[in-house]
C-alpha cells in the first residue's frame, strides 16, 4: 500500500539523518548563521506610500497635507481668548471643529473641547454625554459645570485646555 511506502521513506530518512547527524547539524548551523547575516539587510517599510502610484489623488493630497502641516499624524490649532469656557468661545470652537472636519480632505476625526465625550457612573451603569451639550448654555452655572468636567479628565486638562484658561 501507499502508506507503507511513505512510512518506509520516512524511516529511511530518519536513519540517514542519524547516520549523517554531524553533517545535518553543521548544515543547520550554517543556514542559521547565513539567515542572521541576511536579517541585517531586511528592510520593512511600513509606509503606505509604496502602495500608490505617484499621481494617485490620495497620495497627492497626503503629500500636500504633509507639506502644509509638516506631518500626517495630527494637526493642532491653538486658540487664544479671555475665557475658553464662555458661550461665545465654545460656539467658535465648535464652528472651527466642524469647518475643519468638512474642509480637510481625508481627515478621520477632529478632537476639540466641544465634541469630547464624558462618562459618568450612575446607579444603572454609565452615561456617556458630550462635555459641551448641543445647545451651548449661557448661564454661569452650566458653563462652570462644563469647565469642571473638562478639568476632571486629565487628557483634556493637559492637552486641550491650558491651565491658565479662565
Backbone torsions as a table, in degrees:
resi	resn	phi	psi	omega
1	UNK	NA	164.6	-178.3
2	UNK	-67.9	-36.1	-176.6
3	UNK	-65.4	-37.3	178.2
4	UNK	-66.0	-38.0	178.3
5	UNK	-63.5	-42.8	179.1
6	UNK	-64.7	-45.3	179.1
7	UNK	-61.0	-41.6	178.6
8	UNK	-63.6	-39.5	178.9
9	UNK	-61.7	-45.4	179.3
10	UNK	-66.1	-35.9	178.2
11	UNK	-64.6	-43.8	178.2
12	UNK	-65.0	-39.0	177.3
13	UNK	-61.0	-45.0	179.6
14	UNK	-62.0	-43.5	178.8
15	UNK	-64.0	-39.8	178.7
16	UNK	-64.3	-40.6	179.3
17	UNK	-65.7	-41.4	-180.0
18	UNK	-66.4	-42.0	178.9
19	UNK	-61.9	-41.9	-176.3
20	UNK	-104.9	32.1	-172.4
21	UNK	-56.7	-38.2	-178.9
22	UNK	-68.7	-35.4	175.7
23	UNK	-67.2	-42.5	179.7
24	UNK	-65.4	-45.8	179.9
25	UNK	-62.8	-45.5	177.9
26	UNK	-60.5	-41.4	178.5
27	UNK	-61.7	-42.3	178.9
28	UNK	-66.3	-39.3	178.3
29	UNK	-63.2	-44.9	177.1
30	UNK	-60.9	-43.6	179.7
31	UNK	-61.1	-41.9	-179.9
32	UNK	-67.3	-43.0	179.6
33	UNK	-62.1	-46.1	178.8
34	UNK	-62.2	-38.5	179.1
35	UNK	-65.3	-42.6	179.8
36	UNK	-64.9	-41.4	177.4
37	UNK	-63.2	-40.6	179.6
38	UNK	-68.5	-27.7	179.5
39	UNK	-61.3	-30.7	-179.9
40	UNK	-64.5	-23.2	-177.6
41	UNK	-95.4	-4.7	179.8
42	UNK	-76.8	130.1	178.7
43	UNK	-120.5	126.0	177.6
44	UNK	-105.4	120.1	179.2
45	UNK	-103.3	115.4	-177.9
46	UNK	-96.2	0.1	179.9
47	UNK	-75.4	143.4	178.9
48	UNK	-82.5	-6.4	-177.2
49	UNK	-58.2	-34.8	-177.7
50	UNK	-68.7	-14.7	-178.3
51	UNK	-86.6	-8.7	-175.6
52	UNK	-114.2	153.2	171.1
53	UNK	-71.3	157.0	-176.5
54	UNK	-60.1	-32.9	-177.4
55	UNK	-100.6	16.0	179.2
56	UNK	-63.7	131.7	-177.8
57	UNK	-55.9	-37.5	179.9
58	UNK	-64.1	-43.5	-179.7
59	UNK	-69.2	-38.6	178.9
60	UNK	-63.2	-45.3	178.6
61	UNK	-64.1	-40.7	179.3
62	UNK	-63.7	-42.8	178.1
63	UNK	-64.4	-38.5	177.7
64	UNK	-63.7	-43.7	178.4
65	UNK	-59.9	-45.5	179.5
66	UNK	-62.9	-38.2	-178.9
67	UNK	-68.6	-31.3	179.4
68	UNK	-78.3	-47.4	-171.0
69	UNK	-104.0	-5.9	176.3
70	UNK	91.0	-21.1	176.0
71	UNK	-158.5	179.3	178.9
72	UNK	-119.8	19.8	179.8
73	UNK	-85.1	-52.9	179.8
74	UNK	-160.7	163.8	177.0
75	UNK	-129.4	136.8	177.1
76	UNK	-114.5	133.4	175.5
77	UNK	-116.0	118.0	-178.7
78	UNK	-98.4	137.4	176.7
79	UNK	-119.9	152.1	178.3
80	UNK	-128.6	127.6	178.1
81	UNK	-154.0	169.7	-178.8
82	UNK	-70.2	-37.7	-177.4
83	UNK	-142.2	106.7	-179.1
84	UNK	-66.4	-19.2	-175.9
85	UNK	-106.7	24.2	173.5
86	UNK	-85.9	159.8	179.7
87	UNK	-58.4	-44.0	-178.2
88	UNK	-63.8	-44.4	-180.0
89	UNK	-64.6	-44.0	179.9
90	UNK	-64.5	-38.1	177.0
91	UNK	-64.8	-41.7	178.6
92	UNK	-66.4	-39.7	177.9
93	UNK	-64.1	-42.9	178.3
94	UNK	-63.6	-43.1	179.4
95	UNK	-62.5	-43.5	178.1
96	UNK	-63.6	-42.4	178.8
97	UNK	-60.8	-46.6	179.4
98	UNK	-64.0	-40.2	179.3
99	UNK	-64.4	-42.8	178.1
100	UNK	-62.5	-43.3	-179.3
101	UNK	-63.8	-38.2	-179.2
102	UNK	-75.4	-33.0	-170.8
103	UNK	-98.4	-23.1	179.8
104	UNK	-83.2	112.5	179.6
105	UNK	-63.6	138.4	174.1
106	UNK	64.7	18.1	176.1
107	UNK	-78.0	139.4	-178.8
108	UNK	-85.9	-41.1	178.9
109	UNK	-161.3	158.5	175.4
110	UNK	-122.5	124.0	179.2
111	UNK	-105.4	124.5	177.2
112	UNK	-144.0	171.2	179.4
113	UNK	-57.5	-28.9	-173.7
114	UNK	-88.8	-4.9	179.9
115	UNK	-128.9	21.6	178.3
116	UNK	-86.8	138.7	177.5
117	UNK	-87.6	148.0	-178.6
118	UNK	-126.6	122.7	-179.6
119	UNK	-102.0	135.7	175.3
120	UNK	-132.9	144.9	177.3
121	UNK	-82.5	137.2	177.5
122	UNK	-126.2	177.7	177.2
123	UNK	-63.1	-32.8	-177.9
124	UNK	-87.6	-7.6	-177.6
125	UNK	143.8	-112.8	-179.2
126	UNK	-135.9	148.6	170.8
127	UNK	-119.1	142.1	178.2
128	UNK	-119.2	124.3	-179.3
129	UNK	-142.2	164.5	176.4
130	UNK	-75.7	143.4	175.5
131	UNK	-61.5	-43.7	177.5
132	UNK	-105.6	117.0	-178.3
133	UNK	-66.3	165.0	179.9
134	UNK	-54.3	-48.1	176.1
135	UNK	-94.6	111.0	-176.3
136	UNK	-74.3	124.0	-177.7
137	UNK	-73.1	161.4	178.7
138	UNK	-114.1	-12.6	-178.2
139	UNK	-79.2	148.7	-174.0
140	UNK	-61.1	-39.0	-177.5
141	UNK	-62.5	-45.5	180.0
142	UNK	-67.1	-40.3	178.8
143	UNK	-66.7	-37.1	175.4
144	UNK	-65.4	-35.9	176.8
145	UNK	-62.6	-40.8	177.5
146	UNK	-63.1	-44.1	179.6
147	UNK	-61.0	-46.2	-179.8
148	UNK	-61.8	-41.6	178.0
149	UNK	-63.0	-42.8	-178.7
150	UNK	-63.6	-43.3	-178.6
151	UNK	-77.7	-14.0	177.5
152	UNK	-80.3	-15.1	175.9
153	UNK	-98.0	113.4	-174.9
154	UNK	-56.9	-40.2	-179.0
155	UNK	-66.1	-35.9	178.0
156	UNK	-70.0	-46.9	-177.2
157	UNK	-62.7	-32.9	-178.5
158	UNK	-87.6	-32.7	-169.0
159	UNK	-110.5	-28.1	-175.1
160	UNK	-107.0	-23.6	-177.8
161	UNK	-132.3	132.8	179.2
162	UNK	-74.6	160.2	179.1
163	UNK	-65.0	-27.6	-177.6
164	UNK	-82.0	-4.5	-177.8
165	UNK	-60.8	133.8	-178.2
166	UNK	-77.6	NA	NA
